[in-house]
Amino acid sequence: MPRKKHPKKDIEDALQYAEQHGWVIEVGGSHAWGRMYCPYNDNSCRCGEFCIASIWSTPKSPVNHARQVRRVIDNCTAQRNHNFKE
């Protein structure tokens, strides 16, 4: 079953970018719209700091939050190491 779309277009585009890079999006949570999980969650990935990221439903600036989501994906050390091995 496809996941529920995020109401803010910029954030939805960033979530689709995350899915293209293998990240898993789970909708729901106590204070967030959802969370995204790194597919390479391992010990070398910055102590897990960037392996899970919250997705807010109504951020003050949707554009900045979308930029932040993309930055988490692009700065994933485990993904970078995986791409170098290929």
Beta strands, then each sheet from edge to edge (+ up, - down):
strand 1: 24-27
strand 2: 34-37
strand 3: 52-55
sheet 1: 1+ 2- 3+
end
